[in-house]
């Protein structure tokens, strides 16, 4: 599947500040600064490049395919949310 990261990143930017839910139920929001996503519930910053790598694995059933990436539960929660995937994966 050929997914344009810029389209996905723009959707991610559009929904910053909104509630997202991790696979185990924790709710979080995030903010974007440049090409870095900052979740509200951790000190970790997630670069756009991690989303590029994660897109190679969508659609996802769980976080296992993302375990080698930074913040897999956040990547999963954001990329598998219907506001971001828009039914494309």
C-alpha positions as CSV (number, residue, x, y, z in Angstrom):
1,X,0.0,0.0,0.0
2,X,1.4,3.4,-1.0
3,X,0.5,5.9,1.8
4,X,1.5,9.5,1.6
5,X,3.1,10.6,4.9
6,X,2.3,14.2,4.2
7,X,-1.4,13.5,3.9
8,X,-1.3,11.5,7.1
9,X,0.9,14.0,9.0
10,X,-1.6,16.8,8.0
11,X,-4.4,14.8,9.5
12,X,-2.4,14.3,12.7
13,X,-1.8,18.0,12.9
14,X,-5.5,18.7,12.4
15,X,-6.4,16.6,15.4
16,X,-3.8,17.8,17.9
17,X,-5.4,18.6,21.2
18,X,-8.2,16.0,20.7
19,X,-8.5,12.8,22.8
20,X,-7.0,9.6,21.5
21,X,-7.1,6.2,23.3
22,X,-4.2,3.8,23.6
23,X,-4.8,0.1,23.0
24,X,-5.1,-0.5,26.8
25,X,-7.5,2.4,27.3
26,X,-5.4,5.3,28.5
27,X,-6.6,8.6,27.0
28,X,-4.1,11.2,25.8
29,X,-3.8,14.3,23.7
30,X,-0.8,15.6,21.8
31,X,0.8,18.7,20.3
32,X,2.9,19.1,17.3
33,X,6.1,21.2,17.0
34,X,7.5,21.1,13.5
35,X,8.1,17.4,12.7
36,X,7.8,16.2,16.3
37,X,4.7,14.9,18.2
38,X,4.6,15.4,21.9
39,X,2.0,13.2,23.8
40,X,0.4,14.6,26.9
41,X,1.1,11.5,29.1
42,X,4.8,11.0,28.6
43,X,8.0,13.0,28.3
44,X,8.8,11.2,25.1
45,X,8.8,13.1,21.8
46,X,7.9,11.1,18.7
47,X,9.5,12.3,15.4
48,X,7.5,12.2,12.1
49,X,10.1,9.7,10.9
50,X,8.7,7.1,13.3
51,X,5.3,7.5,11.7
52,X,6.8,7.0,8.3
53,X,8.2,3.6,9.5
54,X,5.0,2.7,11.3
55,X,3.0,3.3,8.1
56,X,4.8,0.3,6.6
57,X,2.8,-1.9,9.0
58,X,-0.8,-0.6,8.7
59,X,-3.4,-1.9,9.2
60,X,-2.4,-3.0,12.7
61,X,-4.2,-5.5,15.0
62,X,-1.9,-4.6,17.9
63,X,1.4,-2.9,18.8
64,X,3.6,-5.9,18.2
65,X,4.8,-4.9,14.7
66,X,5.8,-1.5,16.1
67,X,7.9,-2.8,19.0
68,X,11.1,-1.8,17.4
69,X,9.9,1.8,17.0
70,X,9.7,4.6,19.6
71,X,6.4,4.8,21.6
72,X,4.5,1.9,19.8
73,X,1.3,2.4,21.8
74,X,1.1,6.0,20.8
75,X,1.9,5.2,17.1
76,X,-0.8,2.6,17.1
77,X,-3.4,4.8,18.8
78,X,-2.9,7.6,16.4
79,X,-2.5,5.7,13.1
80,X,-5.4,3.3,13.8
81,X,-7.8,6.1,14.8
82,X,-10.6,6.6,12.2
83,X,-9.8,10.4,12.1
84,X,-6.3,9.5,10.8
85,X,-6.8,6.4,8.7
86,X,-10.1,7.5,7.2
87,X,-10.8,3.9,6.2
88,X,-7.8,3.7,3.9
89,X,-6.2,0.9,6.0
